[in-house]
Structure formats: C-alpha cells, structure tokens
Amino acid sequence: MIGLILNEQLSKTSIDKINLAVNKLLLMTSQVIIPADNNDFDTLKAHFDDKKNVEVITHLSNYQNCGTLTDIYAASCQHPDMTDFLTIEPKHYGISPEVISTLSENQNSFAATTTTNFYTIGHFQIQKDDLISYLNLENFELEEFITDELQCLPITFAKSDFE
C-alpha cells in the first residue's frame, strides 16, 4: 500500500500541513507520493528531498485539469499495475491516526462522519489503464469516482476524529 497526498497545492495549504499529512500516512505505509503542479514541484521536492520514502512527482500533461483525479493519475503512472493507495488531503492533517489505521485495514473505503463524507481520505485499489478509461469519460467528480467507479463504502467515525 502506498500513501498518496491529494490536493497539495501550496496556495491552499502549507508545507507544515503537508508534512503532518505525510507523517500520518507513513504510520501505515512504507512510501508516500506527493503529486505537484509545476508551480509547487521545486519547493516540495526540496522540502522532502531528505526523506527517502517520500516521492514528489509532477502532474502529467495528459490529465492536468481533472481535479483530484489528476493526483491519482500521476501516482498511477508511477505504479501502473493494480496498486493500493491510502489517501489524505493535507487540510485534514489533524485527523486521528485511528482513522488512517482503520481505513488501511479496509480496502475500498473512505472516511465519513454522520454529516460529512471525506472522499479524499480513503483506501482504494486502482490500475492505470482502468483509470484512463474512466478519465476518458470526462467525468472528474471525485465523489462519483470513489463511490460509483471504485464502489468504495464509507466508514463512519466520530466528528472529534477530524479535529
């Protein structure tokens, strides 16, 4: 299983929050991938350069305007065969480690509370060719990809697990 940081744009978050999210994923994975756009790549690469198990990669031109699926596509290009990804978005850096642990044990799942679904916090398996087929349909909604295409199910946690 590989950790994957989603929506890491530095204009939306800080390197400190990304670092905290990376550390949460490293509790359950041996490798973390951080896809970055051209504006943030050099900064993130320099920051994580000393961590051997963290890889900063660039978005690929094929599917750059696909929202969060751009990040998933970039990671699947690094690992084109069927691969398990454990994902988190840095804005949820304060998430309880128990959430990450539970998701890591439950394939095709995402985090939820009684009032909110967190589609960027999940665990799923994907193959690059299957993802390309989906992207060619030009539906870039993460919710539909997670629930309809991958058929992930929510695992409900307490709201306090996300603070």
Secondary structure by P-SEA (a helix, b strand, c coil): cbbbbcccccccccaaaaaaaaaaaaacccbbbbbbccccaaaaaaaacccccbbbbbbbcccccccaaaaaaaaaaacccbbbbbbbbcccccccaaaaaaaaacccbbbbcccccccccccccccaaaaaaaaaacccccccccccccbbbbbbbcccccc
